[in-house]
Amino acid sequence: MVFGPNLAPFSTAMAETRRKFDQDFREGAVRLVRDLGINEGTLGNWVNADKRRRGSDGVLSEDERGELARLRKKNAELAMERDVLKRSVPAAARPSRHPTAEGL
């Protein structure tokens, strides 16, 4: 069990491999963020938004959530149209589910 920055425990995957970055690389990344004038919190927000968009955490991306909402709305409209059409067809015009003497 590993403890995060807020001392709350969280688990890590057993097969997880972490990349190692040398000191020069880390210093260069810090310099880049500082030179661009980006707050580290903002950068973290951008990274998290990108993860959500890509769906890397198993959760639907923003695009997928939008498509799901659109499809659910369309499904509800089609179900309503079907129900209206069912009620508009007279009972005599509907095919019988039971065989008649003529059909035997």
N, C-alpha and C positions, 0 to 999 in steps of 0.2 A: 504494500500500500504506500502511495506517495502522497505527500501533503503539498497542496498548492500555496500560492502566496498569501491567501487569507486563512491558512492553516486548516482548510477543509480537506478531508481525504478524498482522493479520487484514484481510480484504478488506471493502469496502463496495460496495453496489450502485451502479451508475452513475446510475440514475434516482432514487435515494433523495433525498428532499427533507427537510430538517430544519426543524422549527418553531423560530422564534426567540421567546424569552421575555425580556421586559424585566426590569430589575433589581428592580422592585417585585414582580413576580409571583414571581420566584425567592426573594426575601426572605420573602414571604408563605408560600410552600410550606415553607421551612425553619422559620419560626415555628410553623406548624401542626404539623409533626412534633415539634418541641421541646415545644410546649404540651401535646400529647397524651402526651408521655413515651415516644415510640416510638424505639427504637434504629434507626439508619439501616440496619443489617444486617438487622434484623427486617423492616423495611419492604421491603427488597430481596427477602427471601425470600417475602413475601406477593405481591409483583409477579410473581416468577418462577413461583410456584405458580398464580397466575391465568393466566399465559401458557400453562402446561401444560394447565390445565383447559380453556381456550378452544381449544387446539390451534393457536395462532398461529404456531408455528415449524415446522409440517408434521409434527410428531410426534403420535401418538395422545394424546388427552386421557385423564385418569384414568378417566372414565366409559366412554370407548371401549375402553380396555384391559380394563376389567372386563367389558364386554359381549363383547369378543372371547374372553376366557377362558371365559365362560359358554357361548358358542356352540361353541367348540372342544370343551368337555366334552360338550355335548349331541350334537354330531356323532359323537364317539367312542362314546357310549351307543347311538345309532341304528345305527352300523356294527356294533356288537357284537350288537344285537338282530337285525339283518339276517342276520348270519353264523349265529346260532343257528337262526333260521328256515330258512335254506338247508339246514343239516345235518339238520333235523328232517323235511324232506319226503323221502319215499322216492324212490329213483331211478326207479322205475317210474311214479310219478305226475308226474314232471317232463316237460314237453313236449320232444319230440325236436327236435333242430336239423337233423337230416337227413331228407329226404323218404323215406317208405316206399313200398312197392309199392302200398299201399292209397290213398295220397294222390295218386298219379299219374293 
